[in-house]
Amino acid sequence: MMELNDFYNDGFGWICKACERELKAETNAETGHSRLMREGEAESKSPSFSNLALAKWADPAQRTLVCPRCGITELADKF
């Protein structure tokens, strides 16, 4: 698996390391409940991602990752 400075792949997608740390700190401070107790089935008309730090591809060639939350970008094609 390729290693990047600002992102890591958890097998589901690329996650922004900085945003994940911030979100975990906020979540733990707000409630002591696990994610299972905070989230239900997505039956609402506007479901949301359980991980807001999930990165997106910034270009059609899928070479650059961007975090939609903080806007950090990194080249993922390091060949």
PyMOL commands that set and color helices and strands:
alter all, ss='L'
color gray80, all
select helices_A, chain A and resi 17-30+35-38
alter helices_A, ss='H'
color red, helices_A
select strands_A, chain A and resi 7-9+14-16+56-57+64-66+73-75
alter strands_A, ss='S'
color yellow, strands_A
deselect
rebuild
show_as cartoon
